[in-house]
Amino acid sequence: MLLNDLSLNLSPERLSEDPQLAPLLVLRMLIYVSSLSLTAAHPEVGEDEALFDPKNQSPLPAYAAAILHQINALEETLNCYSQALEQKRVWLRNDNLPDDIPF
């Protein structure tokens, strides 16, 4: 996810339709930065064996991996929520069409 991708469809008009998009955008930015910083601090989290290395006495890599797993789940939920908002928006737009369409 790129930060530029997060705000592509955000405008005052869009926020007036769905004001919850503003805090969701902030949450997505926090998730992005948190994921980057955890990965930078613990590059070994992508390697399962490194998490359980008996010489590594620190539980931090395991906690970082758990947090990153939760971040992935939260991102998926946020994506589903965003898709549902867009479906609602399309439905409302189509529901407001005049009944007497001449074709």
C-alpha positions as MATLAB code, in Angstrom:
seq = 'MLLNDLSLNLSPERLSEDPQLAPLLVLRMLIYVSSLSLTAAHPEVGEDEALFDPKNQSPLPAYAAAILHQINALEETLNCYSQALEQKRVWLRNDNLPDDIPF';
ca = [
       0.000    0.000    0.000;
       1.337    3.406   -0.931;
       0.332    6.526    0.942;
      -0.632    8.136   -2.372;
      -3.147    5.349   -2.956;
      -4.894    6.045    0.336;
      -6.301    9.456   -0.500;
      -7.030    9.135   -4.215;
     -10.801    9.420   -3.845;
     -10.917   11.717   -0.831;
     -12.556   15.091   -1.293;
     -14.810   17.353    0.781;
     -17.819   16.070   -1.157;
     -16.811   12.458   -0.528;
     -16.282   13.159    3.175;
     -19.716   14.739    3.424;
     -21.191   11.489    2.083;
     -19.104    9.213    4.323;
     -17.354   11.167    7.108;
     -15.918    7.967    8.586;
     -13.424    7.952    5.720;
     -11.291   10.615    7.452;
     -10.397    8.592   10.569;
     -10.109    5.459    8.430;
      -7.519    7.237    6.287;
      -5.577    8.202    9.423;
      -5.790    4.597   10.643;
      -4.493    3.299    7.319;
      -1.566    5.723    7.490;
      -0.748    4.599   11.027;
      -0.915    0.965    9.931;
       1.408    1.689    7.016;
       3.998    3.466    9.169;
       3.738    0.843   11.931;
       4.282   -1.969    9.451;
       7.311   -0.228    7.947;
       8.890    0.476   11.325;
       8.320   -3.038   12.682;
       9.776   -4.564    9.538;
      12.764   -2.230    9.725;
      13.338   -2.995   13.403;
      12.901   -6.757   12.941;
      13.844   -7.761    9.386;
      14.022  -11.348   10.571;
      10.254  -11.596   11.087;
       9.850  -12.896    7.555;
      11.988  -15.894    8.430;
      10.078  -18.315   10.667;
      13.226  -20.054   11.908;
      14.712  -16.791   13.182;
      11.710  -16.257   15.438;
      12.451  -19.425   17.358;
      16.235  -19.318   17.345;
      17.325  -20.681   20.748;
      20.218  -18.181   20.802;
      17.769  -15.299   20.476;
      16.566  -14.643   24.018;
      14.402  -11.679   23.035;
      10.674  -12.216   22.465;
      10.523   -8.995   20.420;
      10.681  -10.639   16.953;
       7.813  -12.947   17.855;
       5.746  -10.012   19.115;
       6.588   -8.028   15.978;
       5.453  -10.950   13.820;
       2.201  -11.206   15.792;
       1.547   -7.481   15.391;
       2.258   -7.661   11.652;
      -0.154  -10.579   11.378;
      -2.845   -8.501   13.095;
      -2.037   -5.550   10.829;
      -2.653   -7.746    7.787;
      -5.993   -8.863    9.197;
      -6.991   -5.272    9.995;
      -6.017   -4.119    6.495;
      -8.215   -6.836    5.008;
     -11.136   -5.736    7.184;
     -10.606   -2.087    6.234;
     -10.548   -3.056    2.550;
     -13.849   -4.918    2.931;
     -15.365   -1.940    4.750;
     -14.194    0.423    2.007;
     -15.674   -1.841   -0.668;
     -18.980   -1.941    1.208;
     -19.008    1.870    1.406;
     -18.413    2.093   -2.329;
     -21.191   -0.440   -3.001;
     -23.539    1.641   -0.828;
     -22.556    4.763   -2.727;
     -23.234    3.112   -6.102;
     -26.531    1.734   -4.848;
     -27.652    5.158   -3.597;
     -26.612    6.777   -6.859;
     -28.538    4.168   -8.885;
     -31.532    4.312   -6.538;
     -31.914    8.033   -7.251;
     -32.316    7.527  -11.002;
     -35.656    8.646  -12.397;
     -38.206    5.886  -12.907;
     -39.173    7.094  -16.361;
     -35.964    6.431  -18.277;
     -36.931    6.705  -21.979;
     -35.530    3.466  -23.367;
];
